[in-house]
Amino acid sequence: MSTAVALLRRPTVAVSLLYIVLVVVLAALAPWLSPFDPSEQFIEGLSMEGAPLAPGDIYWLGTDLLGRDLLSRLIYGARTSLFIGLVANGMAVLIGTLVGLTAGFLRGWLGSALMRFTDLMMAFPALLLAIALSAIFQPSVWIVALVIAMVNWVQVARVIYSETIALSARDFVAVERTLGASSLRILFSHLLPHLLPTILVWATLGISTTVLLEATLSYLGVGVQPPTPSWGNIIFESQTYFTSAPWLVFIPGAAIILLSLAFNLVGDALRDELDPTLQGRS
Amino acid sequence: MLTFIGRRIGYSLLILLGVSLITYLLLFMLPADPARQIAGRSATPEVVAGIRAQLGLDLPFYQQYAHYLGNLLQGDLGRSYIQRSEVTELLGSRLQPSLELMAAGIGFELLIGISLGVIAALRRGGIADRLLTALSFIGVSAPQFIAAMLFLYFFAVQLEWFPMGGYGGLKHLMLPALTLGLLGSGWYSRMVRSSMIEVLHQDFIRTARAKGLSRARVVLRHVLPNAIVPIIPMIGIDIGVFMGGLVVVESVFGWPGIGQLAWQAIQQVDIPVIVGVTTICAVAIVLGNLIADLVIPLIDPRIDIKKH
């Protein structure tokens, strides 16, 4: 509890959480909160020359190339970004924790084989791998999440691995062993609780990376496919017009940066609070 | 030392082998049929089968891969399906622009990162320190494509200081390099800052100050060289992150480098080119890490390689 209070006392964290809550509420209540249908093309949503409208009275944030309301598309896009952020990162943290924990606890040939494999994945240019993967599978929201998870678990695995090794060397593990505790018991009731803070920090920080990767993939056209709106593919669709209609690029861009920044700030503060050894070092 | 180097090089080669195997396996699973793509829409099944046999695509996976490895050892990365030229040739023509962009980008990263880190460490809690914190958070939170478009909009469209993109001299290089450098610099500056603070607390710094050396001299001659040491291996590790950024930044700015080549190849399912680029990138990453590992003990003799 004290951690939560200490966290909320930090103004950056409070503001970040506020923004995250706002995005979550918008995403959850999208059908009721969005002023228009996100895929309806309004005739009056384009200027006489057929250009998108700038932010104004009717369409608060303006319209896109097809005369669709940008605000409504952003609200629905929040669903995609959040969904992928949570699902992809959840999978990445799960895989990473399993691999790191197994490798660090069992060691032996299986442990070193697993870590050699993570070394190998580290040598892969992550973005290139993600692009190639999503080009292979026809990208749907689930596939994009899966691809991101396949790229992002590596870092988690390395962190959990080194922490597990450090923990296993501690006296209490040896004591448990001499008391006759089984490996599974040591793993789940003694090691895992100690690792929870780290896992929590990565679960938060990782969402930020995931949101960025989804946006980048969608921007390159290999992520979430139109007509499903995502913050990345709104920019992808509008990039050719970005000199004449910059709001189509920079409003979704700001939404992406803020969401990623918010998760980063919260994750960073969480790490400060949960890791007493870091205190006073800033 | 020699066995250490030997083992590290052997391990790096093994990693590269793994990377090529996985890339090849991924592309083998590709649902798109390259033979059909080359033959075109109106080709008869016989023609498509002929092309498939000609490219060796009808062979089982392990034979294709073995064939590929054999050629790779002779420096042959195969031929592009689409562009009808050697992959090594395509890569070669793209290598120089990418290296230019990388050098300039890493240069900016170090320049901004080190100077900001140093000032922040000397004036903790000051303006530079706050700027650094902000920059390092924005650096990890802002996607490169948005930063790139923002720079393009302000500096090329609004202010017209730089061209809208494309390849050319220094003016063309500035914006893409700045995009990569500014976003990457937060990482370095945080590292420099904490490393500077650590060195500042060391006894020999107090001694240097006690001898009556000026503050500037102490910082430049005693603190900085020691604080830079942990940064050098970071450059090697950073190359991997940088490669991903190249794909995005090159595609926004129309920079004719390896990243753009990869991007085009992926869209056209040009498998030999994709494998070639991935291999080159993995070589760069592994090489960067290898050099970092080998350089650290040379700079800092306190680090004992036998412990690794």
Interface residues (C-beta under 8 A of the other chain):
Chain A: F117 D119 L120 M122 A123 F124 P125 A126 L127 L128 L129 I131 A132 L133 A135 I136 Q138 S208 L212 A215 T216 Y219 L220 G221 V222 I235 Q239 F242 T243 P246 V249 F250 G253 I256 I257 S260 L261 N264 L265 D268 R281
Chain B: I15 L16 G18 V19 I22 T23 L26 L27 M29 L30 P31 F137 I138 V140 S141 A142 P143 Q144 F145 I146 M149 L150 L152 Y153 V157 S194 G240 M243 G244 G245 V247 V248 S251 A262 W263 I266 Q267 V269 I274 V277 T278 C281 A282 I285 V286 N289
